[in-house]
Amino acid sequence: MVRFFFDTSIGEAQMRDAEGLEYPDVARACREARLSLVALVDEALGGGANHCAVTVRDSSGKVIARFFAEFGEDISTA
């Protein structure tokens, strides 16, 4: 098992993961990051932010992957 760290951001707020979680490989860690992003989108929209992200790091601190979402509105009155 390998320890991965999942840093998150919602709008300008950033949270660095100091504990991490163990997964068998990078693919599994990235899958979990994608699932986490879904929850972050809901939280970001509820808080009025227009973007959020999950960054996956390995135990050396190297960034392995970054998953993000950006959103906005285009409301027509026609």
PDB file with SEQRES, HELIX, SHEET and CRYST1 records, atoms N, CA, C and O in Angstrom:
SEQRES   1 A   78  MET VAL ARG PHE PHE PHE ASP THR SER ILE GLY GLU ALA          
SEQRES   2 A   78  GLN MET ARG ASP ALA GLU GLY LEU GLU TYR PRO ASP VAL          
SEQRES   3 A   78  ALA ARG ALA CYS ARG GLU ALA ARG LEU SER LEU VAL ALA          
SEQRES   4 A   78  LEU VAL ASP GLU ALA LEU GLY GLY GLY ALA ASN HIS CYS          
SEQRES   5 A   78  ALA VAL THR VAL ARG ASP SER SER GLY LYS VAL ILE ALA          
SEQRES   6 A   78  ARG PHE PHE ALA GLU PHE GLY GLU ASP ILE SER THR ALA          
HELIX    1 AA1 VAL A   26  GLY A   47  1                                  22    
SHEET    1 AA1 3 ALA A  13  MET A  15  0                                        
SHEET    2 AA1 3 VAL A   2  ILE A  10 -1                                        
SHEET    3 AA1 3 LEU A  21  TYR A  23 -1                                        
SHEET    1 AA2 3 VAL A   2  ILE A  10  0                                        
SHEET    2 AA2 3 HIS A  51  ARG A  57 -1                                        
SHEET    3 AA2 3 VAL A  63  GLU A  70 -1                                        
CRYST1    1.000    1.000    1.000  90.00  90.00  90.00 P 1           1          
ATOM      1  N   MET A   1       0.842  -1.181   0.000  1.00  0.00           N  
ATOM      2  CA  MET A   1       0.000   0.000   0.000  1.00  0.00           C  
ATOM      3  C   MET A   1       0.887   1.243   0.000  1.00  0.00           C  
ATOM      4  O   MET A   1       1.964   1.267   0.595  1.00  0.00           O  
ATOM      5  N   VAL A   2       0.404   2.257  -0.677  1.00  0.00           N  
ATOM      6  CA  VAL A   2       1.138   3.518  -0.807  1.00  0.00           C  
ATOM      7  C   VAL A   2       0.293   4.631  -0.210  1.00  0.00           C  
ATOM      8  O   VAL A   2      -0.925   4.648  -0.389  1.00  0.00           O  
ATOM      9  N   ARG A   3       0.924   5.561   0.498  1.00  0.00           N  
ATOM     10  CA  ARG A   3       0.198   6.682   1.094  1.00  0.00           C  
ATOM     11  C   ARG A   3       0.131   7.833   0.083  1.00  0.00           C  
ATOM     12  O   ARG A   3       1.137   8.242  -0.497  1.00  0.00           O  
ATOM     13  N   PHE A   4      -1.100   8.340  -0.104  1.00  0.00           N  
ATOM     14  CA  PHE A   4      -1.363   9.482  -0.970  1.00  0.00           C  
ATOM     15  C   PHE A   4      -2.029  10.579  -0.158  1.00  0.00           C  
ATOM     16  O   PHE A   4      -2.740  10.310   0.811  1.00  0.00           O  
ATOM     17  N   PHE A   5      -1.789  11.814  -0.566  1.00  0.00           N  
ATOM     18  CA  PHE A   5      -2.350  12.977   0.111  1.00  0.00           C  
ATOM     19  C   PHE A   5      -3.273  13.708  -0.852  1.00  0.00           C  
ATOM     20  O   PHE A   5      -2.971  13.845  -2.038  1.00  0.00           O  
ATOM     21  N   PHE A   6      -4.405  14.177  -0.327  1.00  0.00           N  
ATOM     22  CA  PHE A   6      -5.443  14.786  -1.151  1.00  0.00           C  
ATOM     23  C   PHE A   6      -5.678  16.225  -0.688  1.00  0.00           C  
ATOM     24  O   PHE A   6      -6.437  16.466   0.251  1.00  0.00           O  
ATOM     25  N   ASP A   7      -5.033  17.161  -1.343  1.00  0.00           N  
ATOM     26  CA  ASP A   7      -5.216  18.579  -1.029  1.00  0.00           C  
ATOM     27  C   ASP A   7      -6.461  19.069  -1.763  1.00  0.00           C  
ATOM     28  O   ASP A   7      -6.693  18.703  -2.915  1.00  0.00           O  
ATOM     29  N   THR A   8      -7.251  19.891  -1.098  1.00  0.00           N  
ATOM     30  CA  THR A   8      -8.480  20.380  -1.715  1.00  0.00           C  
ATOM     31  C   THR A   8      -8.516  21.898  -1.715  1.00  0.00           C  
ATOM     32  O   THR A   8      -7.887  22.554  -0.885  1.00  0.00           O  
ATOM     33  N   SER A   9      -9.266  22.439  -2.663  1.00  0.00           N  
ATOM     34  CA  SER A   9      -9.507  23.875  -2.675  1.00  0.00           C  
ATOM     35  C   SER A   9     -10.934  24.125  -3.138  1.00  0.00           C  
ATOM     36  O   SER A   9     -11.460  23.451  -4.024  1.00  0.00           O  
ATOM     37  N   ILE A  10     -11.537  25.119  -2.502  1.00  0.00           N  
ATOM     38  CA  ILE A  10     -12.869  25.596  -2.878  1.00  0.00           C  
ATOM     39  C   ILE A  10     -12.751  27.105  -2.965  1.00  0.00           C  
ATOM     40  O   ILE A  10     -12.486  27.774  -1.966  1.00  0.00           O  
ATOM     41  N   GLY A  11     -12.946  27.640  -4.161  1.00  0.00           N  
ATOM     42  CA  GLY A  11     -12.704  29.071  -4.350  1.00  0.00           C  
ATOM     43  C   GLY A  11     -11.248  29.356  -4.028  1.00  0.00           C  
ATOM     44  O   GLY A  11     -10.352  28.689  -4.546  1.00  0.00           O  
ATOM     45  N   GLU A  12     -11.010  30.337  -3.183  1.00  0.00           N  
ATOM     46  CA  GLU A  12      -9.641  30.696  -2.800  1.00  0.00           C  
ATOM     47  C   GLU A  12      -9.154  29.953  -1.555  1.00  0.00           C  
ATOM     48  O   GLU A  12      -7.978  30.042  -1.205  1.00  0.00           O  
ATOM     49  N   ALA A  13     -10.044  29.223  -0.887  1.00  0.00           N  
ATOM     50  CA  ALA A  13      -9.667  28.479   0.324  1.00  0.00           C  
ATOM     51  C   ALA A  13      -8.963  27.181  -0.054  1.00  0.00           C  
ATOM     52  O   ALA A  13      -9.461  26.412  -0.876  1.00  0.00           O  
ATOM     53  N   GLN A  14      -7.805  26.943   0.549  1.00  0.00           N  
ATOM     54  CA  GLN A  14      -7.029  25.739   0.268  1.00  0.00           C  
ATOM     55  C   GLN A  14      -6.801  24.962   1.560  1.00  0.00           C  
ATOM     56  O   GLN A  14      -6.496  25.544   2.602  1.00  0.00           O  
ATOM     57  N   MET A  15      -6.951  23.647   1.481  1.00  0.00           N  
ATOM     58  CA  MET A  15      -6.731  22.771   2.614  1.00  0.00           C  
ATOM     59  C   MET A  15      -5.704  21.720   2.231  1.00  0.00           C  
ATOM     60  O   MET A  15      -5.919  20.950   1.295  1.00  0.00           O  
ATOM     61  N   ARG A  16      -4.584  21.684   2.952  1.00  0.00           N  
ATOM     62  CA  ARG A  16      -3.521  20.711   2.659  1.00  0.00           C  
ATOM     63  C   ARG A  16      -3.715  19.490   3.544  1.00  0.00           C  
ATOM     64  O   ARG A  16      -3.859  19.617   4.760  1.00  0.00           O  
ATOM     65  N   ASP A  17      -3.719  18.329   2.951  1.00  0.00           N  
ATOM     66  CA  ASP A  17      -3.891  17.065   3.655  1.00  0.00           C  
ATOM     67  C   ASP A  17      -2.576  16.680   4.326  1.00  0.00           C  
ATOM     68  O   ASP A  17      -1.576  16.447   3.647  1.00  0.00           O  
ATOM     69  N   ALA A  18      -2.575  16.613   5.639  1.00  0.00           N  
ATOM     70  CA  ALA A  18      -1.366  16.266   6.379  1.00  0.00           C  
ATOM     71  C   ALA A  18      -1.316  14.790   6.770  1.00  0.00           C  
ATOM     72  O   ALA A  18      -0.263  14.291   7.166  1.00  0.00           O  
ATOM     73  N   GLU A  19      -2.455  14.082   6.661  1.00  0.00           N  
ATOM     74  CA  GLU A  19      -2.510  12.691   7.096  1.00  0.00           C  
ATOM     75  C   GLU A  19      -2.404  11.689   5.952  1.00  0.00           C  
ATOM     76  O   GLU A  19      -1.669  10.707   6.051  1.00  0.00           O  
ATOM     77  N   GLY A  20      -3.126  11.932   4.880  1.00  0.00           N  
ATOM     78  CA  GLY A  20      -3.111  11.028   3.743  1.00  0.00           C  
ATOM     79  C   GLY A  20      -3.882   9.743   3.995  1.00  0.00           C  
ATOM     80  O   GLY A  20      -4.333   9.468   5.107  1.00  0.00           O  
ATOM     81  N   LEU A  21      -4.017   8.969   2.934  1.00  0.00           N  
ATOM     82  CA  LEU A  21      -4.692   7.672   2.982  1.00  0.00           C  
ATOM     83  C   LEU A  21      -3.896   6.685   2.145  1.00  0.00           C  
ATOM     84  O   LEU A  21      -3.211   7.076   1.200  1.00  0.00           O  
ATOM     85  N   GLU A  22      -3.985   5.411   2.491  1.00  0.00           N  
ATOM     86  CA  GLU A  22      -3.249   4.388   1.759  1.00  0.00           C  
ATOM     87  C   GLU A  22      -4.134   3.734   0.705  1.00  0.00           C  
ATOM     88  O   GLU A  22      -5.288   3.391   0.963  1.00  0.00           O  
ATOM     89  N   TYR A  23      -3.567   3.569  -0.487  1.00  0.00           N  
ATOM     90  CA  TYR A  23      -4.230   2.894  -1.605  1.00  0.00           C  
ATOM     91  C   TYR A  23      -3.215   1.980  -2.273  1.00  0.00           C  
ATOM     92  O   TYR A  23      -2.009   2.198  -2.156  1.00  0.00           O  
ATOM     93  N   PRO A  24      -3.697   0.958  -2.972  1.00  0.00           N  
ATOM     94  CA  PRO A  24      -2.768   0.008  -3.598  1.00  0.00           C  
ATOM     95  C   PRO A  24      -1.965   0.588  -4.751  1.00  0.00           C  
ATOM     96  O   PRO A  24      -0.862   0.122  -5.038  1.00  0.00           O  
ATOM     97  N   ASP A  25      -2.525   1.627  -5.432  1.00  0.00           N  
ATOM     98  CA  ASP A  25      -1.812   2.186  -6.578  1.00  0.00           C  
ATOM     99  C   ASP A  25      -2.353   3.574  -6.933  1.00  0.00           C  
ATOM    100  O   ASP A  25      -3.337   4.043  -6.359  1.00  0.00           O  
ATOM    101  N   VAL A  26      -1.687   4.211  -7.886  1.00  0.00           N  
ATOM    102  CA  VAL A  26      -2.060   5.562  -8.322  1.00  0.00           C  
ATOM    103  C   VAL A  26      -3.470   5.578  -8.903  1.00  0.00           C  
ATOM    104  O   VAL A  26      -4.237   6.507  -8.647  1.00  0.00           O  
ATOM    105  N   ALA A  27      -3.809   4.574  -9.670  1.00  0.00           N  
ATOM    106  CA  ALA A  27      -5.134   4.545 -10.309  1.00  0.00           C  
ATOM    107  C   ALA A  27      -6.248   4.576  -9.266  1.00  0.00           C  
ATOM    108  O   ALA A  27      -7.240   5.285  -9.439  1.00  0.00           O  
ATOM    109  N   ARG A  28      -6.094   3.824  -8.202  1.00  0.00           N  
ATOM    110  CA  ARG A  28      -7.122   3.803  -7.147  1.00  0.00           C  
ATOM    111  C   ARG A  28      -7.175   5.139  -6.419  1.00  0.00           C  
ATOM    112  O   ARG A  28      -8.261   5.619  -6.095  1.00  0.00           O  
ATOM    113  N   ALA A  29      -6.030   5.745  -6.158  1.00  0.00           N  
ATOM    114  CA  ALA A  29      -5.994   7.052  -5.499  1.00  0.00           C  
ATOM    115  C   ALA A  29      -6.676   8.108  -6.376  1.00  0.00           C  
ATOM    116  O   ALA A  29      -7.408   8.956  -5.866  1.00  0.00           O  
ATOM    117  N   CYS A  30      -6.442   8.063  -7.675  1.00  0.00           N  
ATOM    118  CA  CYS A  30      -7.068   9.021  -8.592  1.00  0.00           C  
ATOM    119  C   CYS A  30      -8.577   8.808  -8.663  1.00  0.00           C  
ATOM    120  O   CYS A  30      -9.335   9.772  -8.767  1.00  0.00           O  
ATOM    121  N   ARG A  31      -9.010   7.569  -8.610  1.00  0.00           N  
ATOM    122  CA  ARG A  31     -10.450   7.282  -8.596  1.00  0.00           C  
ATOM    123  C   ARG A  31     -11.100   7.916  -7.367  1.00  0.00           C  
ATOM    124  O   ARG A  31     -12.167   8.521  -7.467  1.00  0.00           O  
ATOM    125  N   GLU A  32     -10.461   7.778  -6.220  1.00  0.00           N  
ATOM    126  CA  GLU A  32     -10.993   8.371  -4.990  1.00  0.00           C  
ATOM    127  C   GLU A  32     -11.001   9.895  -5.069  1.00  0.00           C  
ATOM    128  O   GLU A  32     -11.914  10.540  -4.554  1.00  0.00           O  
ATOM    129  N   ALA A  33      -9.995  10.465  -5.705  1.00  0.00           N  
ATOM    130  CA  ALA A  33      -9.947  11.925  -5.861  1.00  0.00           C  
ATOM    131  C   ALA A  33     -11.111  12.413  -6.722  1.00  0.00           C  
ATOM    132  O   ALA A  33     -11.727  13.433  -6.413  1.00  0.00           O  
ATOM    133  N   ARG A  34     -11.412  11.694  -7.792  1.00  0.00           N  
ATOM    134  CA  ARG A  34     -12.553  12.065  -8.648  1.00  0.00           C  
ATOM    135  C   ARG A  34     -13.854  12.017  -7.866  1.00  0.00           C  
ATOM    136  O   ARG A  34     -14.692  12.909  -8.000  1.00  0.00           O  
ATOM    137  N   LEU A  35     -14.030  10.988  -7.054  1.00  0.00           N  
ATOM    138  CA  LEU A  35     -15.235  10.881  -6.234  1.00  0.00           C  
ATOM    139  C   LEU A  35     -15.318  12.022  -5.218  1.00  0.00           C  
ATOM    140  O   LEU A  35     -16.399  12.552  -4.963  1.00  0.00           O  
ATOM    141  N   SER A  36     -14.192  12.393  -4.648  1.00  0.00           N  
ATOM    142  CA  SER A  36     -14.161  13.508  -3.698  1.00  0.00           C  
ATOM    143  C   SER A  36     -14.536  14.820  -4.363  1.00  0.00           C  
ATOM    144  O   SER A  36     -15.161  15.683  -3.748  1.00  0.00           O  
ATOM    145  N   LEU A  37     -14.149  14.965  -5.626  1.00  0.00           N  
ATOM    146  CA  LEU A  37     -14.450  16.196  -6.354  1.00  0.00           C  
ATOM    147  C   LEU A  37     -15.958  16.417  -6.467  1.00  0.00           C  
ATOM    148  O   LEU A  37     -16.422  17.556  -6.414  1.00  0.00           O  
ATOM    149  N   VAL A  38     -16.714  15.348  -6.620  1.00  0.00           N  
ATOM    150  CA  VAL A  38     -18.174  15.464  -6.724  1.00  0.00           C  
ATOM    151  C   VAL A  38     -18.738  16.125  -5.462  1.00  0.00           C  
ATOM    152  O   VAL A  38     -19.589  17.010  -5.557  1.00  0.00           O  
ATOM    153  N   ALA A  39     -18.279  15.711  -4.307  1.00  0.00           N  
ATOM    154  CA  ALA A  39     -18.736  16.311  -3.049  1.00  0.00           C  
ATOM    155  C   ALA A  39     -18.285  17.759  -2.933  1.00  0.00           C  
ATOM    156  O   ALA A  39     -19.026  18.601  -2.425  1.00  0.00           O  
ATOM    157  N   LEU A  40     -17.074  18.057  -3.402  1.00  0.00           N  
ATOM    158  CA  LEU A  40     -16.578  19.431  -3.343  1.00  0.00           C  
ATOM    159  C   LEU A  40     -17.393  20.370  -4.220  1.00  0.00           C  
ATOM    160  O   LEU A  40     -17.613  21.523  -3.850  1.00  0.00           O  
ATOM    161  N   VAL A  41     -17.842  19.895  -5.373  1.00  0.00           N  
ATOM    162  CA  VAL A  41     -18.664  20.733  -6.260  1.00  0.00           C  
ATOM    163  C   VAL A  41     -19.919  21.182  -5.526  1.00  0.00           C  
ATOM    164  O   VAL A  41     -20.277  22.358  -5.572  1.00  0.00           O  
ATOM    165  N   ASP A  42     -20.582  20.264  -4.857  1.00  0.00           N  
ATOM    166  CA  ASP A  42     -21.794  20.601  -4.114  1.00  0.00           C  
ATOM    167  C   ASP A  42     -21.496  21.642  -3.037  1.00  0.00           C  
ATOM    168  O   ASP A  42     -22.249  22.602  -2.871  1.00  0.00           O  
ATOM    169  N   GLU A  43     -20.413  21.452  -2.316  1.00  0.00           N  
ATOM    170  CA  GLU A  43     -20.022  22.392  -1.263  1.00  0.00           C  
ATOM    171  C   GLU A  43     -19.657  23.759  -1.846  1.00  0.00           C  
ATOM    172  O   GLU A  43     -20.024  24.795  -1.291  1.00  0.00           O  
ATOM    173  N   ALA A  44     -18.937  23.753  -2.962  1.00  0.00           N  
ATOM    174  CA  ALA A  44     -18.532  25.014  -3.601  1.00  0.00           C  
ATOM    175  C   ALA A  44     -19.738  25.802  -4.082  1.00  0.00           C  
ATOM    176  O   ALA A  44     -19.822  27.010  -3.860  1.00  0.00           O  
ATOM    177  N   LEU A  45     -20.668  25.130  -4.734  1.00  0.00           N  
ATOM    178  CA  LEU A  45     -21.868  25.816  -5.226  1.00  0.00           C  
ATOM    179  C   LEU A  45     -22.690  26.386  -4.071  1.00  0.00           C  
ATOM    180  O   LEU A  45     -23.221  27.493  -4.165  1.00  0.00           O  
ATOM    181  N   GLY A  46     -22.790  25.633  -2.994  1.00  0.00           N  
ATOM    182  CA  GLY A  46     -23.524  26.104  -1.818  1.00  0.00           C  
ATOM    183  C   GLY A  46     -22.878  27.310  -1.166  1.00  0.00           C  
ATOM    184  O   GLY A  46     -23.558  28.124  -0.543  1.00  0.00           O  
ATOM    185  N   GLY A  47     -21.560  27.426  -1.310  1.00  0.00           N  
ATOM    186  CA  GLY A  47     -20.834  28.539  -0.709  1.00  0.00           C  
ATOM    187  C   GLY A  47     -20.580  29.699  -1.658  1.00  0.00           C  
ATOM    188  O   GLY A  47     -19.951  30.687  -1.280  1.00  0.00           O  
ATOM    189  N   GLY A  48     -21.066  29.581  -2.889  1.00  0.00           N  
ATOM    190  CA  GLY A  48     -20.913  30.671  -3.844  1.00  0.00           C  
ATOM    191  C   GLY A  48     -19.599  30.701  -4.600  1.00  0.00           C  
ATOM    192  O   GLY A  48     -19.327  31.669  -5.309  1.00  0.00           O  
ATOM    193  N   ALA A  49     -18.771  29.667  -4.469  1.00  0.00           N  
ATOM    194  CA  ALA A  49     -17.496  29.622  -5.207  1.00  0.00           C  
ATOM    195  C   ALA A  49     -17.753  29.189  -6.647  1.00  0.00           C  
ATOM    196  O   ALA A  49     -18.778  28.579  -6.951  1.00  0.00           O  
ATOM    197  N   ASN A  50     -16.809  29.513  -7.528  1.00  0.00           N  
ATOM    198  CA  ASN A  50     -16.983  29.124  -8.930  1.00  0.00           C  
ATOM    199  C   ASN A  50     -15.966  28.087  -9.401  1.00  0.00           C  
ATOM    200  O   ASN A  50     -15.894  27.788 -10.593  1.00  0.00           O  
ATOM    201  N   HIS A  51     -15.181  27.538  -8.477  1.00  0.00           N  
ATOM    202  CA  HIS A  51     -14.258  26.466  -8.842  1.00  0.00           C  
ATOM    203  C   HIS A  51     -13.825  25.695  -7.600  1.00  0.00           C  
ATOM    204  O   HIS A  51     -13.892  26.194  -6.476  1.00  0.00           O  
ATOM    205  N   CYS A  52     -13.381  24.469  -7.838  1.00  0.00           N  
ATOM    206  CA  CYS A  52     -12.848  23.638  -6.761  1.00  0.00           C  
ATOM    207  C   CYS A  52     -11.900  22.615  -7.373  1.00  0.00           C  
ATOM    208  O   CYS A  52     -11.923  22.376  -8.581  1.00  0.00           O  
ATOM    209  N   ALA A  53     -11.068  22.016  -6.532  1.00  0.00           N  
ATOM    210  CA  ALA A  53     -10.080  21.064  -7.047  1.00  0.00           C  
ATOM    211  C   ALA A  53      -9.630  20.089  -5.971  1.00  0.00           C  
ATOM    212  O   ALA A  53      -9.712  20.374  -4.776  1.00  0.00           O  
ATOM    213  N   VAL A  54      -9.153  18.932  -6.417  1.00  0.00           N  
ATOM    214  CA  VAL A  54      -8.487  17.949  -5.567  1.00  0.00           C  
ATOM    215  C   VAL A  54      -7.140  17.653  -6.221  1.00  0.00           C  
ATOM    216  O   VAL A  54      -7.081  17.269  -7.389  1.00  0.00           O  
ATOM    217  N   THR A  55      -6.073  17.831  -5.470  1.00  0.00           N  
ATOM    218  CA  THR A  55      -4.726  17.547  -5.950  1.00  0.00           C  
ATOM    219  C   THR A  55      -4.195  16.335  -5.198  1.00  0.00           C  
ATOM    220  O   THR A  55      -4.239  16.293  -3.969  1.00  0.00           O  
ATOM    221  N   VAL A  56      -3.697  15.356  -5.931  1.00  0.00           N  
ATOM    222  CA  VAL A  56      -3.172  14.131  -5.334  1.00  0.00           C  
ATOM    223  C   VAL A  56      -1.649  14.219  -5.298  1.00  0.00           C  
ATOM    224  O   VAL A  56      -1.008  14.478  -6.317  1.00  0.00           O  
ATOM    225  N   ARG A  57      -1.072  13.998  -4.103  1.00  0.00           N  
ATOM    226  CA  ARG A  57       0.382  13.981  -3.940  1.00  0.00           C  
ATOM    227  C   ARG A  57       0.821  12.622  -3.420  1.00  0.00           C  
ATOM    228  O   ARG A  57       0.067  11.937  -2.730  1.00  0.00           O  
ATOM    229  N   ASP A  58       2.057  12.235  -3.760  1.00  0.00           N  
ATOM    230  CA  ASP A  58       2.614  11.012  -3.182  1.00  0.00           C  
ATOM    231  C   ASP A  58       3.337  11.361  -1.881  1.00  0.00           C  
ATOM    232  O   ASP A  58       3.347  12.519  -1.466  1.00  0.00           O  
ATOM    233  N   SER A  59       3.935  10.368  -1.245  1.00  0.00           N  
ATOM    234  CA  SER A  59       4.559  10.596   0.067  1.00  0.00           C  
ATOM    235  C   SER A  59       5.776  11.512   0.003  1.00  0.00           C  
ATOM    236  O   SER A  59       6.198  12.039   1.033  1.00  0.00           O  
ATOM    237  N   SER A  60       6.348  11.713  -1.181  1.00  0.00           N  
ATOM    238  CA  SER A  60       7.484  12.632  -1.311  1.00  0.00           C  
ATOM    239  C   SER A  60       7.016  14.071  -1.543  1.00  0.00           C  
ATOM    240  O   SER A  60       7.827  14.998  -1.544  1.00  0.00           O  
ATOM    241  N   GLY A  61       5.698  14.254  -1.741  1.00  0.00           N  
ATOM    242  CA  GLY A  61       5.155  15.584  -1.998  1.00  0.00           C  
ATOM    243  C   GLY A  61       4.951  15.885  -3.471  1.00  0.00           C  
ATOM    244  O   GLY A  61       4.432  16.944  -3.824  1.00  0.00           O  
ATOM    245  N   LYS A  62       5.356  14.964  -4.329  1.00  0.00           N  
ATOM    246  CA  LYS A  62       5.206  15.155  -5.776  1.00  0.00           C  
ATOM    247  C   LYS A  62       3.728  15.093  -6.165  1.00  0.00           C  
ATOM    248  O   LYS A  62       3.004  14.190  -5.746  1.00  0.00           O  
ATOM    249  N   VAL A  63       3.290  16.065  -6.972  1.00  0.00           N  
ATOM    250  CA  VAL A  63       1.914  16.071  -7.456  1.00  0.00           C  
ATOM    251  C   VAL A  63       1.765  14.983  -8.515  1.00  0.00           C  
ATOM    252  O   VAL A  63       2.495  14.952  -9.506  1.00  0.00           O  
ATOM    253  N   ILE A  64       0.813  14.100  -8.285  1.00  0.00           N  
ATOM    254  CA  ILE A  64       0.542  12.978  -9.184  1.00  0.00           C  
ATOM    255  C   ILE A  64      -0.561  13.337 -10.173  1.00  0.00           C  
ATOM    256  O   ILE A  64      -0.483  12.999 -11.354  1.00  0.00           O  
ATOM    257  N   ALA A  65      -1.596  14.031  -9.677  1.00  0.00           N  
ATOM    258  CA  ALA A  65      -2.746  14.375 -10.522  1.00  0.00           C  
ATOM    259  C   ALA A  65      -3.514  15.527  -9.889  1.00  0.00           C  
ATOM    260  O   ALA A  65      -3.419  15.776  -8.687  1.00  0.00           O  
ATOM    261  N   ARG A  66      -4.276  16.221 -10.725  1.00  0.00           N  
ATOM    262  CA  ARG A  66      -5.146  17.298 -10.233  1.00  0.00           C  
ATOM    263  C   ARG A  66      -6.466  17.184 -10.975  1.00  0.00           C  
ATOM    264  O   ARG A  66      -6.507  17.106 -12.203  1.00  0.00           O  
ATOM    265  N   PHE A  67      -7.538  17.175 -10.204  1.00  0.00           N  
ATOM    266  CA  PHE A  67      -8.885  17.111 -10.754  1.00  0.00           C  
ATOM    267  C   PHE A  67      -9.602  18.383 -10.334  1.00  0.00           C  
ATOM    268  O   PHE A  67      -9.558  18.766  -9.165  1.00  0.00           O  
ATOM    269  N   PHE A  68     -10.268  19.043 -11.287  1.00  0.00           N  
ATOM    270  CA  PHE A  68     -10.878  20.321 -10.944  1.00  0.00           C  
ATOM    271  C   PHE A  68     -12.186  20.523 -11.690  1.00  0.00           C  
ATOM    272  O   PHE A  68     -12.472  19.861 -12.687  1.00  0.00           O  
ATOM    273  N   ALA A  69     -12.971  21.460 -11.174  1.00  0.00           N  
ATOM    274  CA  ALA A  69     -14.235  21.830 -11.804  1.00  0.00           C  
ATOM    275  C   ALA A  69     -14.366  23.350 -11.711  1.00  0.00           C  
ATOM    276  O   ALA A  69     -14.089  23.951 -10.673  1.00  0.00           O  
ATOM    277  N   GLU A  70     -14.791  23.951 -12.808  1.00  0.00           N  
ATOM    278  CA  GLU A  70     -15.088  25.391 -12.865  1.00  0.00           C  
ATOM    279  C   GLU A  70     -16.494  25.529 -13.399  1.00  0.00           C  
ATOM    280  O   GLU A  70     -16.890  24.806 -14.313  1.00  0.00           O  
ATOM    281  N   PHE A  71     -17.253  26.453 -12.834  1.00  0.00           N  
ATOM    282  CA  PHE A  71     -18.629  26.588 -13.262  1.00  0.00           C  
ATOM    283  C   PHE A  71     -19.093  28.027 -13.153  1.00  0.00           C  
ATOM    284  O   PHE A  71     -18.525  28.831 -12.414  1.00  0.00           O  
ATOM    285  N   GLY A  72     -20.131  28.330 -13.901  1.00  0.00           N  
ATOM    286  CA  GLY A  72     -20.727  29.657 -13.901  1.00  0.00           C  
ATOM    287  C   GLY A  72     -22.165  29.565 -14.385  1.00  0.00           C  
ATOM    288  O   GLY A  72     -22.720  28.476 -14.529  1.00  0.00           O  
ATOM    289  N   GLU A  73     -22.747  30.706 -14.628  1.00  0.00           N  
ATOM    290  CA  GLU A  73     -24.138  30.749 -15.053  1.00  0.00           C  
ATOM    291  C   GLU A  73     -24.293  31.647 -16.275  1.00  0.00           C  
ATOM    292  O   GLU A  73     -23.589  32.645 -16.431  1.00  0.00           O  
ATOM    293  N   ASP A  74     -25.205  31.277 -17.111  1.00  0.00           N  
ATOM    294  CA  ASP A  74     -25.594  32.092 -18.245  1.00  0.00           C  
ATOM    295  C   ASP A  74     -27.111  31.993 -18.334  1.00  0.00           C  
ATOM    296  O   ASP A  74     -27.643  31.068 -18.949  1.00  0.00           O  
ATOM    297  N   ILE A  75     -27.799  32.940 -17.724  1.00  0.00           N  
ATOM    298  CA  ILE A  75     -29.256  32.876 -17.628  1.00  0.00           C  
ATOM    299  C   ILE A  75     -29.864  33.815 -18.649  1.00  0.00           C  
ATOM    300  O   ILE A  75     -29.598  35.017 -18.656  1.00  0.00           O  
ATOM    301  N   SER A  76     -30.686  33.241 -19.509  1.00  0.00           N  
ATOM    302  CA  SER A  76     -31.366  34.032 -20.547  1.00  0.00           C  
ATOM    303  C   SER A  76     -32.758  34.405 -20.049  1.00  0.00           C  
ATOM    304  O   SER A  76     -33.454  33.595 -19.438  1.00  0.00           O  
ATOM    305  N   THR A  77     -33.145  35.642 -20.323  1.00  0.00           N  
ATOM    306  CA  THR A  77     -34.495  36.080 -19.931  1.00  0.00           C  
ATOM    307  C   THR A  77     -35.450  36.038 -21.088  1.00  0.00           C  
ATOM    308  O   THR A  77     -36.586  36.499 -20.971  1.00  0.00           O  
ATOM    309  N   ALA A  78     -35.008  35.482 -22.231  1.00  0.00           N  
ATOM    310  CA  ALA A  78     -35.858  35.419 -23.423  1.00  0.00           C  
ATOM    311  C   ALA A  78     -36.895  34.336 -23.324  1.00  0.00           C  
ATOM    312  O   ALA A  78     -37.689  34.154 -24.247  1.00  0.00           O  
TER     313      ALA A  78                                                      
END                                                                             
